[in-house]
Amino acid sequence: MLHYITGYKIVAEKGGVGFPETAYNKVINALLDNEISYVVYEKNEKKDEKNFKKINNYKNILKKGISELSIEERFQKIETAIRKLNAKELDHILEVIEDAISN
């Protein structure tokens, strides 16, 4: 969800999105702009919180983020496969793609 609303990359090893501490306000503002409830903890102590209650948009934004991520992952798999093709196979695939996007 944070990847979707901020553009920060997903760090698979960490199981989430990482961002520098200097971007804290940007992330909080993105959550506020999208009406997403949040709680921020620092060293097991609550630092910040916002609860949008019934208008919390978390589930809606999460659904959109998962959909976009799925598209990105599919694109990356295709890109990886394309890089393994020989020149003739690549030429054929590019012709098909060019034909599909020119219509």
N, C-alpha and C positions, 0 to 999 in steps of 0.2 A: 504494500500500500504506500509506504514512504517512497519507494522507487517510482511509483506511478505519479505521485504528486510533487516530488522534488527533483526527480531525474538522477538521484544518487544511485550508484551501482550496487547491486546485490553482491555481498561477500559470502559466497557459498560456505566457506569454512566457518564463518561466524553465525551462519543461519539467519542473516538479516542484512539490513542496510547499514553501512557505516558512514559517518560523516564527521568532519572535524568539529571540535568544541566551539570554534568560532562561527560555525553555521547553526548553532542552537536556535537563535532568533529566527533564522530563515525557516527552519523546520517547524517551529512553534507557529509562526505566521501562516505557513502552508496548512497546518492542521486547523487553525482558526478559520482561515479563508474557506476551507472545505467543510466546516462545521463537524469536525471529528473530535470526539471526547478523548482526553488523554490524562495520564498521571505520569509525572517525572520524578524519579527517585535518584538521589545521589548519596552513596554510601548508606543504603538502607533507610534514608530519611526522605520523606516527601518534600520535594523542592517546589513543584508547580502542579497545578491541576485545573482542568476545565471539563465540565460535564454539560453537554448539550441536551441531555435527557432524551426526550422523544424525538427531537430533530437530529440526533446523532446520525451522521452520514457515513459512518465507518463501513457498514456492510455493503452499501452501494459502491463506495470507492474501492473497497477491497475486491469486489466482483469485477469491476472495470480493470483494476490492476492485474488481477490474475489472468484475465482475458488477454491483456496487452503482453504480459510476460509470456504467455503461451505462444503468441504470435512471434515474439522475439526469439524464443527457444527454437521454434520451427524454422525460422529464417536462418539461425546459426547452424542448425543441422544441415540444411540445404546448402549453405555456403561452404561448409566443411566438405560435403560430398562433391560439390562442384569443383573444388580445388584439387580433387583427386582424379578428375577426368583427363583423358588425353585430348589433344587439340580437336580431333574430329568429333568426339562426343560433346565437348564444350561448345563447338560451333553449332551443333544441332540444338542443344539446350538453349543457347542464346537466341537462336532463330525462333524457337517456340515462345520464349519469354517476350522477345521484341514484338512478335505477332500478337500476343495476348494483351500487351500494354498499349499497343497502337490503336486498338479498337475502342 
